[in-house]
Amino acid sequence: MTKVIGSELEVVDKIGELTQGIGLDQLPVDNTQSSPTQVSEETIGTFTTIADQIPTGTGDAGKITVNFGVGGSTTGSEFTMAPTGEISVNAQSLGLQYRFVVGMRMGRTGASGISLLLIRFMYAPDGIKANAFQVSGSFSVQVDNPNTTWREVFDINFAPAVGSMSFVEFARDESGNDSGNIQAEQPTGTLSGWAEVASARYIIIKQNVV
C-alpha cells in the first residue's frame, strides 16, 4: 500500500487477518451466544525515542531496524523491548490476542527528487532474527517535497508465540532518491520548554474477551 503525502490513508490490519498461513496461534471466539462478544483493551507497554534514525543507503543493504528508546518490559513482563528495537515474547496471558501500534515521524530536509520510503513488520517464531519473515503487506510513502515531515501510524493484531521475536524495518526504495529518515523535533524559542516530539513510538495493547 502506498501513500502520497497529503492523503489520509492509514493501514489497519483487523483481528485474524495476520494469522492465516503464517503459523501464528489465534484463540477461538465463540460467536454462537445470543449476546455480542465484547473485547476490552489494556495498554501494557509504551516505548518512545527522540533519536533520529537514518538508513545507510537505498535498498536492502541500507535498511535499518527501528528502535524505540532504551527498551524495557511491559506490565506483567509478557514482552521485552530491546534498545535495538527487537521485541521478545516471554509469556502469554489469557488475552484474546495483542494489538501492536507503531507511530513514526518521517520526513526529509533539503533533498530533491522523489523518495520512496518503506516500512514493514517482521516476525521470527523461533526468536532468531535471521529467520524472521514479513507479516502483512509493506507500507510506503512517496515524498517529492524538499522539506517535509509527517506522522504515520499503523497497527496489526495477532497472538505471537512465546519465545518469538518481532521488529519493524525502515528502508528507502532503490527506485527513488537516497533521502528521508525518521526524525524528532525540538520546539524552539518561547516553546523551548515544550517536550521534544518523538521520532518513533511503539504501543502494545492486550485484548481480552469480556
Residue pairs with C-beta under 8 A, 6 or more apart in sequence:
1 9
1 11
1 137
1 138
1 139
1 140
2 140
2 141
2 142
3 9
3 139
3 140
3 141
3 142
3 152
4 141
4 142
5 141
5 142
5 143
5 144
5 145
5 148
5 150
10 152
10 153
10 154
11 137
11 139
11 154
11 155
12 154
12 155
13 136
13 155
13 156
13 157
14 157
15 96
15 97
15 157
15 207
16 26
16 157
17 136
17 157
18 24
18 135
18 136
18 156
18 157
18 158
19 25
19 26
19 158
19 159
22 123
22 133
22 135
23 125
24 123
24 125
24 158
24 159
24 160
24 161
25 159
25 161
26 97
26 158
26 159
27 96
27 97
27 159
29 37
29 96
29 209
30 37
31 37
37 209
38 209
38 210
39 96
39 207
39 208
39 209
39 210
40 207
40 208
40 210
41 99
41 205
41 206
41 207
41 208
42 205
42 206
42 207
42 208
43 203
43 204
43 205
43 206
44 74
44 75
44 76
44 78
44 79
44 204
44 205
44 206
45 72
45 73
45 74
45 75
45 79
45 81
45 202
45 203
45 204
46 201
46 202
46 203
46 204
47 68
47 69
47 71
47 72
47 81
47 201
47 202
47 203
48 68
48 69
48 198
48 200
48 201
48 202
49 67
49 68
49 69
49 184
49 198
49 199
49 200
49 201
50 184
50 196
50 197
50 198
50 199
51 67
51 69
51 184
51 199
52 181
52 182
52 183
52 184
52 199
53 64
53 66
53 67
53 170
53 181
53 182
53 183
53 199
53 200
54 64
54 181
54 182
55 62
55 63
55 64
55 170
55 171
55 172
55 180
55 181
56 62
56 64
57 172
57 178
58 171
58 172
58 173
58 174
58 176
58 178
59 171
59 172
59 173
59 174
60 171
62 171
62 172
62 178
63 169
63 170
63 171
64 169
64 170
64 171
65 84
65 85
65 86
65 167
65 168
65 169
65 170
66 85
66 102
66 104
66 167
66 168
66 169
66 170
66 182
66 200
67 83
67 84
67 85
67 200
68 81
68 85
68 200
68 201
68 202
69 81
69 83
70 83
71 80
71 81
71 82
71 83
71 84
72 80
72 81
73 79
73 80
73 81
73 90
74 80
74 81
74 204
76 91
76 93
77 90
77 91
78 89
78 90
78 91
78 92
78 93
78 206
79 87
79 88
79 89
79 90
79 204
80 87
80 88
80 90
81 87
81 202
82 88
85 167
85 168
86 129
86 165
86 166
86 167
87 165
87 166
87 167
87 202
87 204
88 127
88 163
88 164
88 165
89 160
89 161
89 162
89 163
89 164
89 165
90 162
91 162
92 159
92 161
92 162
93 206
94 208
95 159
95 206
95 207
95 208
96 159
96 207
96 208
96 209
97 157
97 158
97 159
97 207
98 157
98 158
98 159
98 160
98 204
98 205
98 206
98 207
99 155
99 156
99 157
99 204
99 205
99 207
100 121
100 155
100 156
100 157
100 166
100 202
100 203
100 204
100 205
101 153
101 154
101 155
101 202
101 203
101 204
101 205
102 119
102 121
102 153
102 154
102 155
102 168
102 200
102 201
102 202
102 203
103 151
103 152
103 153
103 198
103 200
103 201
103 202
103 203
104 119
104 151
104 152
104 170
104 182
104 199
104 200
104 201
105 149
105 150
105 151
105 182
105 183
105 184
105 185
105 197
105 198
105 199
105 200
106 117
106 141
106 149
106 150
106 151
106 152
106 180
106 181
106 182
106 183
107 143
107 148
107 149
107 150
107 180
107 181
107 183
108 115
108 143
108 146
108 147
108 148
108 179
108 180
108 181
109 146
109 147
110 146
110 147
111 146
111 177
111 179
111 180
112 146
112 177
113 144
113 176
113 177
113 179
114 142
114 143
114 144
114 176
114 177
115 142
115 143
115 144
115 172
115 176
115 177
115 178
115 179
115 180
116 140
116 141
116 142
116 143
116 172
116 173
116 175
116 176
117 140
117 141
117 142
117 143
117 170
117 171
117 172
117 173
117 180
118 138
118 139
118 140
118 170
118 171
118 172
118 173
119 138
119 139
119 140
119 152
119 154
119 168
119 169
119 170
120 134
120 136
120 138
120 139
120 168
120 169
121 134
121 135
121 136
121 156
121 166
121 167
121 168
122 132
122 133
122 134
122 135
122 166
122 167
122 168
122 169
123 132
123 133
123 134
123 135
123 160
123 164
123 165
123 166
124 130
124 131
124 132
124 133
124 164
124 165
124 166
125 131
125 160
125 161
125 163
125 164
126 163
126 164
127 163
127 164
127 165
128 165
129 165
129 167
132 165
132 166
132 167
135 156
135 158
135 166
136 156
139 152
139 154
140 173
141 150
141 152
142 176
143 179
143 180
149 183
149 185
157 207
160 166
168 202
170 182
172 178
172 179
172 180
182 199
182 200
183 199
184 196
184 197
184 198
184 199
185 196
185 197
186 192
186 196
186 197
187 193
187 194
187 196
187 197
